[in-house]
Amino acid sequence: MKGSDQMTKATIFTGTIDHSGFVVPDIDAAVNFFVDVLGFEVLQRPGRMQPSR
């Protein structure tokens, strides 16, 4: 390395995220947060998972 006193430049992610998952206690509050605070767009409403048989 060229000198330990130099700051490392952070790389900003410029790609896209295909999928992510979150476990939350209140889905409506979580969706509102992502939409209202972070500016996300709802593409598909979350639903309850059905137990496998």
N, CA, C and O atoms as a GROMACS GRO file, in nm:
protein
  212
    1MET      N    1   0.084  -0.119   0.000
    1MET     CA    2   0.000   0.000   0.000
    1MET      C    3   0.087   0.123   0.000
    1MET      O    4   0.201   0.121   0.046
    2LYS      N    5   0.030   0.229  -0.052
    2LYS     CA    6   0.107   0.353  -0.067
    2LYS      C    7   0.112   0.433   0.059
    2LYS      O    8   0.168   0.538   0.028
    3GLY      N    9   0.088   0.435   0.158
    3GLY     CA   10   0.086   0.515   0.278
    3GLY      C   11  -0.040   0.491   0.358
    3GLY      O   12  -0.152   0.502   0.306
    4SER      N   13  -0.022   0.458   0.481
    4SER     CA   14  -0.137   0.426   0.564
    4SER      C   15  -0.215   0.549   0.607
    4SER      O   16  -0.326   0.538   0.660
    5ASP      N   17  -0.157   0.671   0.584
    5ASP     CA   18  -0.228   0.791   0.626
    5ASP      C   19  -0.326   0.841   0.520
    5ASP      O   20  -0.399   0.937   0.546
    6GLN      N   21  -0.329   0.781   0.404
    6GLN     CA   22  -0.423   0.821   0.300
    6GLN      C   23  -0.561   0.762   0.329
    6GLN      O   24  -0.572   0.649   0.376
    7MET      N   25  -0.666   0.841   0.301
    7MET     CA   26  -0.802   0.792   0.321
    7MET      C   27  -0.842   0.703   0.205
    7MET      O   28  -0.806   0.728   0.090
    8THR      N   29  -0.915   0.600   0.235
    8THR     CA   30  -0.965   0.510   0.131
    8THR      C   31  -1.094   0.568   0.074
    8THR      O   32  -1.184   0.605   0.148
    9LYS      N   33  -1.101   0.575  -0.057
    9LYS     CA   34  -1.221   0.628  -0.122
    9LYS      C   35  -1.330   0.521  -0.120
    9LYS      O   36  -1.306   0.406  -0.161
   10ALA      N   37  -1.447   0.559  -0.074
   10ALA     CA   38  -1.560   0.466  -0.069
   10ALA      C   39  -1.621   0.452  -0.207
   10ALA      O   40  -1.632   0.551  -0.281
   11THR      N   41  -1.660   0.334  -0.242
   11THR     CA   42  -1.726   0.310  -0.369
   11THR      C   43  -1.876   0.312  -0.347
   11THR      O   44  -1.928   0.244  -0.258
   12ILE      N   45  -1.946   0.390  -0.426
   12ILE     CA   46  -2.091   0.397  -0.418
   12ILE      C   47  -2.150   0.294  -0.513
   12ILE      O   48  -2.113   0.288  -0.630
   13PHE      N   49  -2.241   0.214  -0.462
   13PHE     CA   50  -2.306   0.112  -0.543
   13PHE      C   51  -2.393   0.179  -0.648
   13PHE      O   52  -2.482   0.257  -0.614
   14THR      N   53  -2.370   0.150  -0.775
   14THR     CA   54  -2.447   0.213  -0.882
   14THR      C   55  -2.531   0.113  -0.961
   14THR      O   56  -2.586   0.148  -1.065
   15GLY      N   57  -2.541  -0.008  -0.913
   15GLY     CA   58  -2.619  -0.110  -0.982
   15GLY      C   59  -2.762  -0.112  -0.934
   15GLY      O   60  -2.812  -0.012  -0.882
   16THR      N   61  -2.827  -0.222  -0.951
   16THR     CA   62  -2.964  -0.239  -0.904
   16THR      C   63  -2.970  -0.357  -0.808
   16THR      O   64  -2.886  -0.446  -0.812
   17ILE      N   65  -3.071  -0.355  -0.724
   17ILE     CA   66  -3.094  -0.466  -0.632
   17ILE      C   67  -3.212  -0.544  -0.685
   17ILE      O   68  -3.320  -0.488  -0.705
   18ASP      N   69  -3.193  -0.671  -0.708
   18ASP     CA   70  -3.298  -0.755  -0.765
   18ASP      C   71  -3.395  -0.802  -0.658
   18ASP      O   72  -3.516  -0.810  -0.684
   19HIS      N   73  -3.347  -0.834  -0.541
   19HIS     CA   74  -3.435  -0.893  -0.440
   19HIS      C   75  -3.373  -0.872  -0.302
   19HIS      O   76  -3.252  -0.882  -0.285
   20SER      N   77  -3.457  -0.844  -0.205
   20SER     CA   78  -3.413  -0.839  -0.066
   20SER      C   79  -3.529  -0.884   0.020
   20SER      O   80  -3.645  -0.878  -0.022
   21GLY      N   81  -3.500  -0.927   0.140
   21GLY     CA   82  -3.606  -0.972   0.229
   21GLY      C   83  -3.586  -0.917   0.369
   21GLY      O   84  -3.473  -0.904   0.416
   22PHE      N   85  -3.695  -0.886   0.435
   22PHE     CA   86  -3.692  -0.833   0.571
   22PHE      C   87  -3.801  -0.901   0.652
   22PHE      O   88  -3.910  -0.926   0.602
   23VAL      N   89  -3.771  -0.931   0.776
   23VAL     CA   90  -3.870  -0.983   0.869
   23VAL      C   91  -3.905  -0.869   0.963
   23VAL      O   92  -3.818  -0.816   1.032
   24VAL      N   93  -4.032  -0.830   0.965
   24VAL     CA   94  -4.076  -0.716   1.046
   24VAL      C   95  -4.199  -0.755   1.126
   24VAL      O   96  -4.276  -0.841   1.083
   25PRO      N   97  -4.219  -0.694   1.243
   25PRO     CA   98  -4.336  -0.727   1.325
   25PRO      C   99  -4.466  -0.664   1.273
   25PRO      O  100  -4.574  -0.715   1.302
   26ASP      N  101  -4.456  -0.555   1.197
   26ASP     CA  102  -4.576  -0.487   1.147
   26ASP      C  103  -4.554  -0.454   1.000
   26ASP      O  104  -4.487  -0.356   0.968
   27ILE      N  105  -4.611  -0.535   0.911
   27ILE     CA  106  -4.586  -0.520   0.767
   27ILE      C  107  -4.636  -0.386   0.714
   27ILE      O  108  -4.572  -0.326   0.629
   28ASP      N  109  -4.751  -0.339   0.764
   28ASP     CA  110  -4.805  -0.212   0.715
   28ASP      C  111  -4.714  -0.095   0.754
   28ASP      O  112  -4.690  -0.006   0.673
   29ALA      N  113  -4.664  -0.095   0.877
   29ALA     CA  114  -4.572   0.010   0.921
   29ALA      C  115  -4.443   0.004   0.840
   29ALA      O  116  -4.387   0.108   0.805
   30ALA      N  117  -4.394  -0.117   0.813
   30ALA     CA  118  -4.271  -0.133   0.736
   30ALA      C  119  -4.288  -0.081   0.593
   30ALA      O  120  -4.201  -0.011   0.542
   31VAL      N  121  -4.399  -0.116   0.530
   31VAL     CA  122  -4.425  -0.069   0.393
   31VAL      C  123  -4.436   0.083   0.392
   31VAL      O  124  -4.380   0.148   0.304
   32ASN      N  125  -4.507   0.139   0.489
   32ASN     CA  126  -4.518   0.285   0.497
   32ASN      C  127  -4.381   0.351   0.513
   32ASN      O  128  -4.355   0.454   0.451
   33PHE      N  129  -4.294   0.292   0.594
   33PHE     CA  130  -4.160   0.346   0.613
   33PHE      C  131  -4.082   0.346   0.482
   33PHE      O  132  -4.022   0.446   0.444
   34PHE      N  133  -4.082   0.232   0.414
   34PHE     CA  134  -4.005   0.221   0.290
   34PHE      C  135  -4.058   0.316   0.183
   34PHE      O  136  -3.980   0.371   0.105
   35VAL      N  137  -4.188   0.335   0.178
   35VAL     CA  138  -4.248   0.424   0.078
   35VAL      C  139  -4.232   0.571   0.119
   35VAL      O  140  -4.182   0.652   0.040
   36ASP      N  141  -4.274   0.605   0.240
   36ASP     CA  142  -4.278   0.745   0.283
   36ASP      C  143  -4.141   0.802   0.317
   36ASP      O  144  -4.112   0.917   0.284
   37VAL      N  145  -4.057   0.724   0.382
   37VAL     CA  146  -3.928   0.775   0.427
   37VAL      C  147  -3.818   0.753   0.324
   37VAL      O  148  -3.740   0.844   0.294
   38LEU      N  149  -3.812   0.632   0.269
   38LEU     CA  150  -3.704   0.599   0.177
   38LEU      C  151  -3.739   0.625   0.030
   38LEU      O  152  -3.651   0.624  -0.056
   39GLY      N  153  -3.867   0.647   0.001
   39GLY     CA  154  -3.907   0.678  -0.136
   39GLY      C  155  -3.918   0.557  -0.227
   39GLY      O  156  -3.915   0.572  -0.349
   40PHE      N  157  -3.932   0.438  -0.170
   40PHE     CA  158  -3.947   0.318  -0.251
   40PHE      C  159  -4.085   0.315  -0.315
   40PHE      O  160  -4.176   0.386  -0.271
   41GLU      N  161  -4.101   0.234  -0.417
   41GLU     CA  162  -4.229   0.216  -0.484
   41GLU      C  163  -4.275   0.072  -0.463
   41GLU      O  164  -4.198  -0.022  -0.480
   42VAL      N  165  -4.401   0.056  -0.426
   42VAL     CA  166  -4.455  -0.079  -0.406
   42VAL      C  167  -4.488  -0.138  -0.543
   42VAL      O  168  -4.570  -0.084  -0.617
   43LEU      N  169  -4.424  -0.249  -0.575
   43LEU     CA  170  -4.450  -0.318  -0.701
   43LEU      C  171  -4.546  -0.434  -0.681
   43LEU      O  172  -4.620  -0.469  -0.772
   44GLN      N  173  -4.544  -0.492  -0.563
   44GLN     CA  174  -4.633  -0.603  -0.531
   44GLN      C  175  -4.658  -0.598  -0.381
   44GLN      O  176  -4.564  -0.588  -0.303
   45ARG      N  177  -4.784  -0.605  -0.342
   45ARG     CA  178  -4.818  -0.601  -0.200
   45ARG      C  179  -4.776  -0.730  -0.133
   45ARG      O  180  -4.791  -0.838  -0.190
   46PRO      N  181  -4.724  -0.720  -0.012
   46PRO     CA  182  -4.688  -0.842   0.061
   46PRO      C  183  -4.812  -0.918   0.104
   46PRO      O  184  -4.918  -0.859   0.127
   47GLY      N  185  -4.798  -1.046   0.116
   47GLY     CA  186  -4.909  -1.128   0.161
   47GLY      C  187  -4.861  -1.227   0.266
   47GLY      O  188  -4.741  -1.244   0.287
   48ARG      N  189  -4.955  -1.289   0.329
   48ARG     CA  190  -4.919  -1.389   0.430
   48ARG      C  191  -4.872  -1.516   0.363
   48ARG      O  192  -4.927  -1.560   0.261
   49MET      N  193  -4.770  -1.574   0.422
   49MET     CA  194  -4.721  -1.702   0.369
   49MET      C  195  -4.809  -1.813   0.423
   49MET      O  196  -4.852  -1.810   0.538
   50GLN      N  197  -4.836  -1.910   0.340
   50GLN     CA  198  -4.915  -2.024   0.378
   50GLN      C  199  -4.822  -2.138   0.420
   50GLN      O  200  -4.721  -2.163   0.355
   51PRO      N  201  -4.857  -2.209   0.528
   51PRO     CA  202  -4.772  -2.321   0.569
   51PRO      C  203  -4.776  -2.431   0.463
   51PRO      O  204  -4.879  -2.456   0.400
   52SER      N  205  -4.662  -2.497   0.444
   52SER     CA  206  -4.658  -2.607   0.348
   52SER      C  207  -4.728  -2.727   0.408
   52SER      O  208  -4.728  -2.748   0.529
   53ARG      N  209  -4.787  -2.806   0.322
   53ARG     CA  210  -4.862  -2.923   0.368
   53ARG      C  211  -4.786  -3.049   0.350
   53ARG      O  212  -4.835  -3.157   0.383
   0.00000   0.00000   0.00000
